[in-house]
Amino acid sequence: MDNKGIHSKVKINISIILIFGFAFTMQAQKHFDYNWLFGYGTGIPDTTNPFGGIIMSFTNNKVSFSSQARDFEFSWQANSFSNSYGDLLLMSNGCSVANASSTIIKNGDSLGFGKIWSVNCPKRQPLSQAGMFLNFAGDEKQIVFLHTILDTIGNGLKAFLKCIYETKIDLSKDSVLSKNDKILYDTLYGGISAIPKDDYNWWIIIPRNRSNEFYVILYNKNGVIDLTKQSIGLEHIPEGSGGAQCTFSPDGKNYAFYSPLNGLQIYDFNRATGTLSNFRHFSFIYPFNTAGGCAFSPDSRFIYVSNPTEVLQVDLLEKDSTNAIDTVGVFDNFFDPYPTTYLQMALGPDCRIYISTYGGNRYLHVIMQPNKKGKECQLINRGLKLPTRNSFVTPNFPHYRVDDPYPCDSTITIPLNTDVENEYKFKEGELMIYPNPASTVLYVHDIKSMITSKVLLRLIDLNGNVLFSQEYNNLSQEIKIPIHNLAQGMYFIHINDSKGNYWLDKFIKI
């Protein structure tokens, strides 16, 4: 790629967004993924309002934040594209395409418009790995935006990914040239991944729902060159389909696909032919329908996966599978005000892995040294504190760097979070919650008579949803909570009193 052609916002005219999951550009350029977008809610966050838009930047040798007023938010999906200097150029939340100032570009609205579009859009699109920006060597006039949409099946009570659209953008005119041209129609599963075949062509992979098939698309600036299906591995079960994450290894030799209900699937990938082979399965299955994430270490030796309560490391060089898996992080019952459990992952240009949380929390967990084995990788719970609350999202990028060793930018420093505010310190062991596991009724009792003032008791699921909320004068008597309508899974009892004290415990619904 000619670097001169992409050194200015006016000259860069080629990118692709795959709205189902990732953005991708040429691997030789270092700064395309140097801006990450967050923002649960609209407006600008400040000391009194922890909601609104921010840009997390890796430029100027440090992780820093800047606020940005937006009329839309990033929830599950956040796509951005920057130039080789690290200047932000484009963004999308799956509903529209906007410029660096968060202004929707000409004809950039109503992406994937359909019968349920307005349920979430234009504010947000609740899809992970659902979009990508691409650019191509030798062409500076065209940007392609490939994106999937939600559609309903049957009685309309369930929404599934249904197709991939192509949208072309001219950056020099801040305008969409054409949009929503369909290139694939089928019920899909998980997220889209992309990796370059060479400077001019990209491989795009997306799993097909209720099968063990993968769509493999060879794509260039003129559109689809070839589209095939490959059958390999396990069936992609429909439950939790939005909670799967897919990714390529930095060296481009492996493709990983993880869902807590399926376990981890690893494949060899041939970049010359676009072929998946040598299927391997790690069957650590989470017992409840939920979401998870995965990311490779920069040296491609390890892959990390997360379910809500733990982060696991898999050593792909370890021949004995029983020794290959290590638990490197455990959820520590911290709420902000929702449980800061583990969700999806993203490998940063600083070679750290960032992990999002459920609900509307302000933290990202950080794996500081992912190339190291076991707990030496240094996973720090809530290692990075955001100025705004974040709702699930991690950024989605194509595979920018391949063929050469992953170019970690070791000059980038991080404002590591080491404090835990007193207001969020919880006490355990002072409540009796029984039976545990429970099936129909749960009882809560203050066995030490420590809670003497009026309290607010809440029952919260792993996603941070409040399912039950009630005030009580005290907990000296047993509190009876009906739970027969709850789905099987893990839940939390969260109590705070009028004096600012907090208590926390968890239980299993069977």
C-alpha positions in Angstrom: 0.0 0.0 0.0 1.2 3.5 -0.8 1.3 5.3 2.6 1.2 8.7 1.0 -2.3 7.9 -0.3 -3.7 7.6 3.2 -1.9 10.4 5.1 -4.8 12.8 4.9 -8.5 12.6 5.5 -9.2 14.0 2.0 -7.1 11.3 0.3 -8.3 8.2 2.1 -11.2 6.9 0.1 -11.1 3.2 0.6 -12.5 1.3 3.6 -14.9 -1.4 4.3 -17.2 -1.9 7.3 -18.7 -5.3 7.8 -21.5 -4.4 10.2 -21.7 -7.8 11.5 -18.5 -7.8 13.1 -15.2 -6.3 12.1 -13.3 -3.7 10.2 -10.3 -4.4 8.2 -7.5 -2.6 6.4 -3.9 -3.3 5.2 -1.6 -4.8 7.8 1.3 -2.6 6.9 -0.4 0.4 8.5 0.1 0.7 12.2 -2.5 3.2 13.4 -5.8 2.2 11.9 -7.1 0.7 15.2 -5.7 3.4 17.5 -9.1 4.9 18.3 -11.7 2.9 20.3 -15.2 4.2 20.8 -17.3 3.9 23.9 -20.4 5.5 25.2 -23.5 4.1 27.0 -26.1 6.9 26.6 -25.8 10.2 24.7 -24.2 13.5 25.5 -20.9 14.2 27.3 -19.9 12.4 30.5 -18.6 14.5 33.4 -18.2 14.2 37.2 -22.0 14.4 37.7 -23.1 12.4 34.6 -21.2 9.1 33.9 -23.0 8.5 30.6 -22.1 9.7 27.1 -19.5 9.5 24.4 -15.8 9.1 24.7 -12.9 8.2 22.4 -10.2 6.0 23.8 -7.0 6.7 21.9 -3.6 4.9 21.8 -1.8 7.9 20.1 0.9 10.1 21.7 2.4 7.0 23.5 -0.4 6.6 26.0 -3.9 5.5 26.5 -6.0 8.6 26.8 -9.6 9.7 26.7 -11.5 12.5 25.1 -15.2 13.3 25.4 -17.6 13.6 22.4 -21.2 14.6 22.3 -23.2 12.1 20.2 -26.9 11.6 19.4 -26.4 7.8 19.3 -24.5 5.4 21.5 -22.3 2.3 21.3 -23.9 -0.8 22.8 -22.5 -4.1 21.8 -21.2 -2.7 18.4 -18.6 -0.1 17.8 -16.7 0.4 14.6 -14.1 3.0 13.8 -11.5 3.7 11.1 -8.4 5.9 11.5 -5.6 6.8 9.1 -2.0 5.9 9.3 -1.3 8.8 11.7 -4.0 7.6 14.1 -6.6 10.3 13.1 -10.1 9.1 13.5 -12.1 9.3 10.3 -15.2 7.2 10.5 -17.5 5.5 13.1 -20.6 3.4 13.1 -22.8 1.8 15.7 -24.5 -0.4 13.1 -27.4 2.0 12.4 -25.5 4.7 10.5 -22.1 5.9 9.4 -20.7 9.1 10.9 -17.5 11.1 10.5 -14.9 11.9 13.2 -17.2 14.6 14.6 -20.0 12.1 15.0 -22.0 13.8 12.3 -23.8 11.3 10.1 -22.4 11.6 6.6 -24.6 12.2 3.5 -26.9 9.2 2.9 -25.2 7.4 5.8 -28.4 6.9 7.8 -30.8 3.9 8.0 -28.2 1.1 7.4 -30.0 -2.2 7.0 -33.4 -0.7 7.3 -36.1 -3.2 7.9 -39.2 -4.1 9.9 -37.5 -4.2 13.2 -34.8 -1.6 12.5 -36.5 1.1 14.7 -36.7 -1.2 17.7 -33.1 -0.3 18.6 -31.9 2.1 15.8 -31.0 4.9 15.3 -29.6 5.0 18.9 -27.9 1.6 18.9 -27.6 -1.8 17.2 -27.4 -4.7 19.7 -25.0 -6.8 17.7 -21.5 -7.8 18.5 -18.9 -8.2 15.7 -21.3 -6.7 13.3 -19.3 -4.2 11.2 -16.0 -3.5 9.5 -14.1 -0.8 7.6 -11.7 -1.9 4.8 -9.2 -0.3 2.5 -7.3 -1.6 -0.5 -3.9 -1.0 -2.0 -3.8 1.1 -5.2 -7.3 2.6 -4.8 -8.0 5.8 -2.9 -11.6 6.6 -4.0 -13.9 3.9 -2.6 -14.9 2.7 0.8 -17.0 -0.4 1.3 -19.2 -1.1 4.3 -20.3 -4.7 4.8 -22.9 -5.2 7.5 -25.4 -7.6 8.9 -28.8 -6.8 10.2 -31.3 -8.3 12.7 -34.4 -9.9 11.4 -37.2 -11.8 13.1 -38.1 -15.5 12.8 -41.4 -17.2 13.3 -43.7 -15.2 15.6 -41.2 -12.3 15.8 -40.2 -13.0 19.4 -36.7 -13.9 18.4 -34.2 -11.9 16.4 -31.4 -13.5 14.3 -28.7 -12.2 12.0 -30.1 -12.6 8.5 -27.8 -11.1 5.8 -24.7 -9.1 4.9 -25.1 -5.8 3.1 -22.5 -3.8 1.1 -22.4 0.0 1.4 -19.8 2.1 -0.5 -18.5 5.3 0.9 -16.5 8.2 -0.7 -14.5 9.7 2.2 -13.4 12.7 0.2 -17.1 13.8 -0.2 -18.2 12.6 3.3 -20.9 10.7 1.5 -22.3 7.2 1.0 -22.4 6.3 -2.7 -24.6 3.3 -2.4 -25.9 1.2 0.5 -27.6 -1.9 1.6 -26.7 -4.0 -1.5 -27.2 -7.6 -0.4 -24.2 -10.0 -0.9 -25.4 -12.9 1.4 -28.8 -13.9 2.7 -29.0 -16.6 5.4 -29.5 -17.0 9.1 -26.0 -16.4 10.6 -24.4 -17.0 14.0 -21.7 -15.2 16.0 -19.6 -12.6 14.3 -17.8 -11.8 11.1 -14.0 -12.0 10.9 -11.7 -10.7 8.1 -8.1 -11.2 7.2 -6.1 -10.1 4.1 -5.2 -12.6 1.5 -2.9 -10.0 0.0 -2.8 -6.3 -0.4 -5.9 -6.4 -2.7 -8.1 -9.2 -1.4 -9.7 -10.1 1.9 -11.1 -13.3 3.3 -14.3 -12.9 5.3 -15.6 -15.7 7.5 -19.0 -16.0 9.3 -20.6 -19.1 10.9 -23.9 -20.3 9.7 -26.7 -20.8 12.3 -27.8 -24.3 13.3 -25.1 -26.1 11.3 -21.4 -26.7 11.4 -20.9 -24.6 8.2 -18.9 -21.5 7.7 -19.4 -19.0 4.9 -16.0 -18.0 3.4 -16.0 -15.0 1.1 -13.1 -13.7 -1.0 -13.7 -10.0 -1.4 -11.9 -7.0 -3.1 -12.8 -3.5 -4.1 -15.1 -4.7 -6.9 -17.1 -6.9 -4.6 -17.5 -10.6 -4.0 -15.0 -12.7 -6.0 -16.0 -16.1 -4.5 -18.4 -17.3 -1.9 -18.3 -20.9 -0.5 -19.5 -22.9 2.4 -17.3 -25.2 4.4 -18.6 -27.9 6.8 -16.2 -28.6 9.7 -16.4 -28.8 13.5 -19.5 -28.6 15.7 -23.0 -27.4 15.1 -23.5 -23.7 16.0 -26.3 -24.0 18.5 -28.9 -21.2 18.3 -28.9 -20.3 22.0 -26.5 -17.5 22.9 -25.7 -16.8 19.2 -25.2 -13.1 19.9 -22.7 -14.0 22.6 -20.1 -15.8 20.5 -16.9 -14.2 19.5 -14.6 -15.2 16.6 -11.1 -14.1 15.8 -7.9 -14.8 13.8 -4.5 -15.3 15.4 -2.1 -12.5 14.8 0.1 -14.7 12.6 -2.9 -15.6 10.5 -2.5 -19.3 10.9 -5.5 -20.0 13.2 -9.2 -19.1 13.5 -10.9 -19.3 16.8 -14.6 -19.5 17.6 -15.9 -19.4 21.2 -19.3 -19.5 22.8 -19.8 -20.4 26.5 -22.4 -23.0 25.4 -20.2 -24.5 22.6 -16.8 -24.3 24.1 -13.7 -23.2 22.2 -13.2 -24.3 18.5 -9.8 -23.9 16.9 -9.1 -24.3 13.2 -6.0 -24.0 11.1 -6.5 -21.4 8.3 -4.9 -21.4 4.9 -4.7 -17.8 3.7 -3.8 -18.9 0.1 -7.0 -21.0 -0.3 -9.3 -19.7 2.5 -9.6 -23.2 3.9 -10.3 -24.2 7.5 -8.8 -27.5 8.7 -7.5 -29.4 11.7 -10.5 -28.9 14.0 -9.8 -28.9 17.7 -12.3 -28.5 20.5 -11.9 -27.5 24.1 -15.1 -28.4 25.8 -15.2 -26.1 28.8 -18.9 -25.4 28.7 -20.6 -22.8 30.9 -23.8 -24.2 32.3 -26.0 -21.2 31.5 -27.1 -19.4 28.3 -24.8 -16.4 28.3 -22.1 -14.5 26.3 -18.4 -14.8 26.3 -15.3 -13.6 24.4 -11.9 -14.7 23.0 -8.6 -13.2 21.9 -5.2 -14.5 20.9 -1.9 -13.4 22.5 0.2 -11.2 20.2 2.7 -14.1 19.6 -0.3 -16.4 18.7 0.7 -19.1 21.3 -2.1 -18.5 23.7 -5.8 -18.0 23.3 -7.9 -16.4 26.1 -11.6 -17.1 26.6 -14.0 -15.6 29.1 -17.3 -16.6 30.5 -19.0 -14.3 33.1 -17.1 -15.6 36.1 -13.6 -16.6 34.8 -10.9 -16.0 32.2 -9.1 -19.1 30.9 -5.8 -19.3 29.0 -5.2 -22.1 26.5 -1.7 -23.0 25.5 -1.8 -24.1 21.8 1.8 -25.5 22.0 0.9 -27.8 24.9 0.3 -31.3 23.5 -1.4 -32.5 26.7 -4.8 -30.9 26.7 -5.2 -31.3 30.4 -2.1 -29.1 31.0 -3.1 -26.6 28.2 -5.9 -24.9 30.2 -5.3 -22.5 33.1 -7.6 -20.2 34.9 -6.0 -16.8 35.0 -8.8 -14.6 36.2 -11.9 -15.0 38.5 -14.8 -12.5 39.0 -14.3 -11.0 42.5 -17.9 -10.0 43.2 -17.3 -6.3 42.4 -20.3 -4.2 41.4 -20.3 -0.8 39.7 -23.3 -0.8 40.4 -23.8 -4.0 38.3 -21.6 -7.0 38.4 -18.3 -6.4 36.6 -18.2 -9.9 35.1 -16.2 -10.8 32.0 -17.6 -10.4 28.5 -15.8 -9.9 25.2 -12.2 -9.2 24.4 -10.0 -7.1 22.1 -6.3 -7.1 21.5 -4.9 -3.5 21.6 -2.0 -2.1 19.6 -0.1 -1.9 22.9 -0.3 -5.8 23.0 -2.6 -5.7 26.0 -6.0 -7.5 25.9 -9.0 -5.5 27.1 -12.1 -7.3 28.4 -15.5 -5.6 28.6 -18.1 -6.2 31.4 -21.8 -6.7 31.4 -24.3 -3.9 32.2 -23.5 -0.2 32.5 -20.1 -0.4 34.3 -17.1 2.0 33.9 -14.3 -0.5 33.7 -12.3 -2.7 31.3 -10.4 -5.7 32.7 -6.8 -5.8 31.3 -4.4 -8.7 30.6 -1.1 -6.8 30.9 1.3 -9.4 29.4 -0.7 -11.9 27.4 2.4 -13.6 25.9 3.3 -15.1 29.3 2.0 -18.4 30.5 -0.5 -18.9 33.3 -1.0 -16.2 35.9 2.2 -14.4 34.8 0.0 -12.9 32.1 -1.2 -10.5 34.9 -4.9 -10.2 34.4 -6.0 -7.1 36.4 -9.7 -6.9 37.2 -10.9 -3.4 36.3 -7.4 -2.4 35.2 -8.7 0.5 33.2 -11.4 2.9 34.4 -13.5 4.7 31.7 -14.9 8.2 32.0 -18.3 6.8 30.9 -20.3 3.8 31.5 -19.9 1.1 28.9 -22.6 -1.3 27.8 -20.9 -4.6 26.7 -19.0 -3.2 23.8 -15.4 -3.9 22.7 -14.2 -2.5 19.3 -14.4 -4.6 16.2 -11.5 -4.4 13.7 -10.3 -6.5 10.8 -6.9 -8.3 11.0 -4.6 -5.3 10.4 -1.3 -7.0 11.1 -0.1 -10.3 9.6 3.0 -11.8 7.9 5.4 -10.0 10.3 5.7 -10.4 14.1 2.9 -8.5 15.8 4.3 -5.0 16.1 3.6 -4.3 19.8 3.8 -0.6 20.5 5.7 -0.8 23.8 5.9 3.0 24.1 2.1 3.2 25.0 1.5 3.6 28.7 -1.8 2.9 30.5 -3.4 4.8 33.4 -3.7 1.7 35.4 -6.6 1.7 37.9 -5.4 0.5 41.3 -8.1 2.0 43.5 -11.4 0.6 44.6 -13.8 3.2 46.0 -15.0 2.6 49.5 -18.6 3.0 48.3 -18.3 -0.2 46.3 -16.7 -2.4 49.0 -18.9 -5.3 49.8 -19.2 -7.5 52.9 -19.8 -11.2 52.5 -20.6 -13.9 55.0 -23.1 -11.8 57.0 -26.1 -12.9 55.1 -27.8 -16.3 55.0 -29.2 -17.1 51.6 -30.8 -20.5 51.4 -31.5 -22.9 49.9 -28.6 -22.6 47.5 -29.1 -23.9 44.8 -32.8 -23.1 44.9 -35.7 -23.9 42.6 -38.8 -22.0 43.7 -38.2 -19.9 46.8 -35.2 -18.1 48.2 -34.8 -16.9 51.8 -32.6 -14.0 52.9 -31.7 -13.4 56.6 -29.2 -11.2 58.5 -27.7 -13.9 60.7 -25.5 -11.4 62.6 -28.1 -8.7 63.0 -25.7 -6.2 61.4 -28.2 -4.6 59.2 -30.4 -2.4 61.4 -31.6 0.4 59.1 -33.9 0.4 56.1 -32.5 -1.5 53.2 -33.0 -1.9 49.5 -32.8 -5.5 48.3 -32.2 -6.3 44.7 -32.0 -9.5 42.7 -29.7 -9.1 39.7 -28.7 -11.4 36.9 -25.3 -11.8 35.2 -26.2 -9.2 32.6 -26.9 -6.6 35.3 -30.6 -6.6 34.9 -32.6 -5.9 38.1 -35.2 -8.7 38.4 -36.5 -7.9 41.8 -36.3 -4.7 44.0 -37.9 -4.1 47.3 -37.3 -2.0 50.4 -37.4 -3.5 53.9 -37.2 -1.9 57.3 -34.5 -4.4 58.3 -33.5 -8.0 57.7 -34.0 -9.3 61.2 -36.8 -11.5 59.9 -36.4 -13.9 56.9 -37.3 -12.4 53.6 -39.0 -14.7 51.1 -38.3 -14.1 47.4 -40.2 -16.2 44.8 -37.8 -17.3 42.0 -39.9 -20.0 40.2 -40.1 -17.8 37.1 -36.3 -17.4 36.8 -34.4 -19.2 34.2 -31.6 -21.6 35.4 -28.4 -19.7 36.1 -26.4 -17.7 38.5 -27.9 -14.6 40.2 -26.8 -12.0 42.9 -28.5 -10.7 46.0 -27.4 -7.0 46.4 -28.3 -5.1 49.5 -27.6 -1.5 50.5 -28.7 0.4 53.6 -29.4 4.0 54.3 -25.9 4.4 55.8 -24.2 3.6 52.6 -23.2 0.0 53.4 -23.4 -2.7 50.9 -23.7 -6.5 51.1 -23.5 -9.1 48.3 -24.0 -12.8 47.8 -24.8 -15.1 44.9 -27.0 -18.1 44.4 -27.8 -20.7 41.7 -31.3 -21.2 40.3 -31.9 -24.8 39.3 
